[in-house]
Amino acid sequence: MLDKGIVIAGDIRIQIADIDLLTIKIRLLIASVDKAKEMGINWWENDGYLSTRAHQTELEKENLDLKEKIAKLESS
């Protein structure tokens, strides 16, 4: 099943007197990581909560910013 993937889609709508109060659209894709990457889905690679590599990248950027600020302060 994970070779091909599966899509589950559904809508939840709450109405009173033909007036939409709430609409929730639910889309769920279940697939292997390889299949997801093949389809161009890789959001987890850049999510700091899910990927240590993404977290490292954020820390490296913050570190470079701090180094630049220190260099500016020392040159003043």
VOLOFI-607775 format. One record per atom (N, C-alpha, C, O): x, y, z; atom name. Coordinates in steps of 0.05 Angstrom, whole numbers. Example, Ala and Ser with C-alpha at 12.3 -4.5 7.8 and 13.67 -1.06 7.14 Angstrom:
2
+--------+--------+--------+-------+
:   east :  north :     up : atomo :
+--------+--------+--------+-------+
:    264 :   -114 :    156 :     N :
:    246 :    -90 :    156 :    CA :
:    264 :    -66 :    156 :     C :
:    285 :    -66 :    169 :     O :
:    257 :    -45 :    142 :     N :
:    273 :    -21 :    143 :    CA :
:    258 :      1 :    157 :     C :
:    268 :     23 :    161 :     O :
+--------+--------+--------+-------+
***
This chain:
76
+--------+--------+--------+-------+
:   east :  north :     up : atomo :
+--------+--------+--------+-------+
:     16 :    -24 :      0 :     N :
:      0 :      0 :      0 :    CA :
:     17 :     25 :      0 :     C :
:     11 :     45 :    -14 :     O :
:     39 :     25 :     15 :     N :
:     56 :     49 :     17 :    CA :
:     71 :     54 :     -8 :     C :
:     81 :     77 :    -13 :     O :
:     74 :     34 :    -26 :     N :
:     87 :     39 :    -52 :    CA :
:     72 :     59 :    -68 :     C :
:     83 :     76 :    -82 :     O :
:     46 :     56 :    -68 :     N :
:     29 :     74 :    -84 :    CA :
:     17 :     97 :    -68 :     C :
:     13 :    118 :    -79 :     O :
:     12 :     92 :    -43 :     N :
:      0 :    113 :    -26 :    CA :
:    -30 :    112 :    -26 :     C :
:    -42 :     98 :    -43 :     O :
:    -42 :    126 :     -8 :     N :
:    -71 :    126 :     -5 :    CA :
:    -79 :    155 :      3 :     C :
:    -66 :    167 :     19 :     O :
:   -101 :    164 :     -9 :     N :
:   -111 :    191 :     -2 :    CA :
:   -138 :    188 :     10 :     C :
:   -156 :    174 :     -1 :     O :
:   -142 :    201 :     33 :     N :
:   -169 :    202 :     45 :    CA :
:   -177 :    231 :     46 :     C :
:   -162 :    248 :     56 :     O :
:   -200 :    237 :     36 :     N :
:   -210 :    265 :     35 :    CA :
:   -238 :    266 :     46 :     C :
:   -254 :    247 :     42 :     O :
:   -244 :    287 :     60 :     N :
:   -271 :    291 :     71 :    CA :
:   -276 :    319 :     79 :     C :
:   -257 :    334 :     84 :     O :
:   -301 :    327 :     81 :     N :
:   -308 :    353 :     90 :    CA :
:   -328 :    351 :    113 :     C :
:   -345 :    333 :    114 :     O :
:   -325 :    369 :    132 :     N :
:   -343 :    371 :    155 :    CA :
:   -356 :    398 :    153 :     C :
:   -341 :    418 :    152 :     O :
:   -382 :    400 :    152 :     N :
:   -395 :    426 :    149 :    CA :
:   -417 :    427 :    170 :     C :
:   -434 :    409 :    172 :     O :
:   -417 :    449 :    184 :     N :
:   -438 :    455 :    204 :    CA :
:   -454 :    478 :    194 :     C :
:   -444 :    500 :    189 :     O :
:   -481 :    474 :    191 :     N :
:   -499 :    494 :    181 :    CA :
:   -523 :    497 :    199 :     C :
:   -532 :    478 :    211 :     O :
:   -533 :    521 :    200 :     N :
:   -559 :    526 :    213 :    CA :
:   -575 :    544 :    193 :     C :
:   -565 :    565 :    185 :     O :
:   -598 :    534 :    185 :     N :
:   -616 :    549 :    167 :    CA :
:   -601 :    557 :    142 :     C :
:   -602 :    580 :    133 :     O :
:   -586 :    539 :    130 :     N :
:   -571 :    543 :    105 :    CA :
:   -549 :    564 :    108 :     C :
:   -541 :    576 :     88 :     O :
:   -540 :    569 :    132 :     N :
:   -518 :    588 :    136 :    CA :
:   -494 :    571 :    147 :     C :
:   -496 :    558 :    167 :     O :
:   -472 :    572 :    132 :     N :
:   -448 :    557 :    140 :    CA :
:   -436 :    570 :    165 :     C :
:   -428 :    594 :    164 :     O :
:   -434 :    555 :    186 :     N :
:   -421 :    565 :    210 :    CA :
:   -392 :    556 :    211 :     C :
:   -374 :    571 :    221 :     O :
:   -387 :    532 :    201 :     N :
:   -360 :    521 :    203 :    CA :
:   -357 :    501 :    180 :     C :
:   -374 :    484 :    176 :     O :
:   -334 :    503 :    166 :     N :
:   -328 :    483 :    145 :    CA :
:   -299 :    475 :    150 :     C :
:   -281 :    491 :    151 :     O :
:   -295 :    449 :    152 :     N :
:   -268 :    438 :    156 :    CA :
:   -263 :    419 :    133 :     C :
:   -278 :    400 :    129 :     O :
:   -241 :    423 :    119 :     N :
:   -234 :    405 :     97 :    CA :
:   -210 :    388 :    107 :     C :
:   -190 :    399 :    116 :     O :
:   -213 :    362 :    105 :     N :
:   -193 :    344 :    115 :    CA :
:   -181 :    329 :     91 :     C :
:   -196 :    317 :     75 :     O :
:   -155 :    330 :     88 :     N :
:   -141 :    315 :     67 :    CA :
:   -119 :    300 :     81 :     C :
:   -103 :    312 :     95 :     O :
:   -117 :    274 :     76 :     N :
:    -97 :    257 :     89 :    CA :
:    -83 :    241 :     67 :     C :
:    -97 :    227 :     52 :     O :
:    -57 :    242 :     66 :     N :
:    -42 :    226 :     47 :    CA :
:    -24 :    207 :     63 :     C :
:     -8 :    216 :     80 :     O :
:    -26 :    182 :     58 :     N :
:     -9 :    162 :     71 :    CA :
:      8 :    149 :     50 :     C :
:     -2 :    137 :     31 :     O :
:     35 :    153 :     53 :     N :
:     53 :    142 :     33 :    CA :
:     80 :    138 :     46 :     C :
:     85 :    149 :     68 :     O :
:     97 :    123 :     34 :     N :
:    125 :    120 :     44 :    CA :
:    140 :    146 :     40 :     C :
:    132 :    163 :     24 :     O :
:    161 :    149 :     54 :     N :
:    178 :    173 :     51 :    CA :
:    188 :    175 :     23 :     C :
:    189 :    197 :     11 :     O :
:    197 :    153 :     12 :     N :
:    208 :    154 :    -16 :    CA :
:    186 :    163 :    -36 :     C :
:    192 :    179 :    -53 :     O :
:    162 :    152 :    -32 :     N :
:    140 :    160 :    -51 :    CA :
:    133 :    189 :    -47 :     C :
:    128 :    203 :    -67 :     O :
:    132 :    198 :    -22 :     N :
:    126 :    227 :    -17 :    CA :
:    147 :    245 :    -30 :     C :
:    140 :    264 :    -43 :     O :
:    172 :    238 :    -27 :     N :
:    194 :    254 :    -40 :    CA :
:    191 :    253 :    -70 :     C :
:    196 :    274 :    -83 :     O :
:    183 :    230 :    -81 :     N :
:    179 :    228 :   -109 :    CA :
:    157 :    247 :   -119 :     C :
:    158 :    257 :   -141 :     O :
:    137 :    251 :   -102 :     N :
:    115 :    269 :   -109 :    CA :
:    121 :    298 :   -102 :     C :
:    105 :    316 :   -107 :     O :
:    145 :    303 :    -91 :     N :
:    153 :    331 :    -85 :    CA :
:    145 :    340 :    -57 :     C :
:    145 :    364 :    -51 :     O :
:    138 :    322 :    -39 :     N :
:    130 :    328 :    -12 :    CA :
:    153 :    322 :      7 :     C :
:    161 :    299 :      9 :     O :
:    164 :    343 :     19 :     N :
:    186 :    339 :     38 :    CA :
:    187 :    360 :     60 :     C :
:    208 :    367 :     69 :     O :
:    163 :    369 :     69 :     N :
:    162 :    390 :     88 :    CA :
:    175 :    383 :    115 :     C :
:    184 :    401 :    129 :     O :
:    176 :    358 :    122 :     N :
:    187 :    349 :    147 :    CA :
:    217 :    354 :    149 :     C :
:    228 :    355 :    171 :     O :
:    231 :    357 :    126 :     N :
:    259 :    361 :    126 :    CA :
:    267 :    389 :    136 :     C :
:    289 :    393 :    145 :     O :
:    248 :    408 :    134 :     N :
:    253 :    436 :    141 :    CA :
:    239 :    444 :    167 :     C :
:    240 :    467 :    175 :     O :
:    226 :    425 :    180 :     N :
:    211 :    430 :    204 :    CA :
:    229 :    425 :    228 :     C :
:    238 :    403 :    233 :     O :
:    235 :    446 :    244 :     N :
:    253 :    445 :    266 :    CA :
:    244 :    425 :    288 :     C :
:    261 :    415 :    303 :     O :
:    218 :    420 :    290 :     N :
:    208 :    401 :    309 :    CA :
:    212 :    372 :    301 :     C :
:    213 :    354 :    317 :     O :
:    214 :    367 :    275 :     N :
:    215 :    340 :    265 :    CA :
:    243 :    333 :    254 :     C :
:    249 :    309 :    251 :     O :
:    260 :    352 :    249 :     N :
:    286 :    346 :    236 :    CA :
:    308 :    360 :    252 :     C :
:    308 :    384 :    255 :     O :
:    327 :    344 :    261 :     N :
:    350 :    357 :    274 :    CA :
:    367 :    373 :    254 :     C :
:    380 :    392 :    262 :     O :
:    367 :    365 :    229 :     N :
:    382 :    380 :    209 :    CA :
:    370 :    408 :    205 :     C :
:    385 :    427 :    203 :     O :
:    344 :    410 :    205 :     N :
:    331 :    437 :    203 :    CA :
:    337 :    453 :    228 :     C :
:    342 :    478 :    225 :     O :
:    338 :    441 :    251 :     N :
:    344 :    455 :    276 :    CA :
:    373 :    465 :    275 :     C :
:    379 :    487 :    283 :     O :
:    391 :    448 :    265 :     N :
:    419 :    456 :    262 :    CA :
:    422 :    480 :    244 :     C :
:    437 :    498 :    250 :     O :
:    407 :    480 :    222 :     N :
:    409 :    502 :    203 :    CA :
:    400 :    528 :    216 :     C :
:    413 :    549 :    211 :     O :
:    379 :    527 :    232 :     N :
:    370 :    551 :    246 :    CA :
:    391 :    561 :    265 :     C :
:    396 :    585 :    267 :     O :
:    403 :    542 :    280 :     N :
:    424 :    549 :    299 :    CA :
:    449 :    561 :    285 :     C :
:    461 :    580 :    295 :     O :
:    456 :    549 :    262 :     N :
:    479 :    559 :    247 :    CA :
:    474 :    588 :    237 :     C :
:    492 :    605 :    238 :     O :
:    449 :    593 :    228 :     N :
:    443 :    620 :    218 :    CA :
:    443 :    640 :    242 :     C :
:    454 :    662 :    239 :     O :
:    432 :    632 :    264 :     N :
:    433 :    649 :    288 :    CA :
:    462 :    654 :    297 :     C :
:    468 :    677 :    305 :     O :
:    478 :    634 :    296 :     N :
:    506 :    636 :    303 :    CA :
:    521 :    656 :    285 :     C :
:    536 :    673 :    294 :     O :
:    516 :    654 :    259 :     N :
:    529 :    673 :    240 :    CA :
:    519 :    701 :    245 :     C :
:    536 :    720 :    244 :     O :
:    493 :    705 :    251 :     N :
:    483 :    732 :    256 :    CA :
:    496 :    744 :    281 :     C :
:    504 :    767 :    281 :     O :
:    499 :    727 :    302 :     N :
:    512 :    737 :    326 :    CA :
:    542 :    744 :    322 :     C :
:    552 :    763 :    332 :     O :
:    555 :    727 :    306 :     N :
:    583 :    733 :    300 :    CA :
:    586 :    759 :    285 :     C :
:    605 :    775 :    290 :     O :
:    568 :    765 :    266 :     N :
:    569 :    790 :    251 :    CA :
:    564 :    814 :    270 :     C :
:    578 :    834 :    268 :     O :
:    545 :    811 :    289 :     N :
:    540 :    833 :    308 :    CA :
:    564 :    838 :    326 :     C :
:    571 :    861 :    331 :     O :
:    577 :    816 :    334 :     N :
:    600 :    819 :    352 :    CA :
:    623 :    833 :    336 :     C :
:    637 :    850 :    347 :     O :
:    626 :    825 :    311 :     N :
:    648 :    837 :    294 :    CA :
:    642 :    867 :    291 :     C :
:    661 :    883 :    292 :     O :
:    617 :    875 :    287 :     N :
:    610 :    903 :    284 :    CA :
:    615 :    919 :    310 :     C :
:    626 :    941 :    309 :     O :
:    608 :    906 :    333 :     N :
:    613 :    919 :    359 :    CA :
:    643 :    923 :    364 :     C :
:    651 :    943 :    374 :     O :
:    659 :    903 :    358 :     N :
:    687 :    904 :    363 :    CA :
:    701 :    924 :    344 :     C :
:    721 :    936 :    352 :     O :
:    691 :    928 :    320 :     N :
:    703 :    947 :    301 :    CA :
:    696 :    976 :    307 :     C :
:    709 :    994 :    297 :     O :
:    676 :    980 :    324 :     N :
:    667 :   1008 :    331 :    CA :
:    686 :   1020 :    351 :     C :
:    682 :   1043 :    358 :     O :
+--------+--------+--------+-------+
***
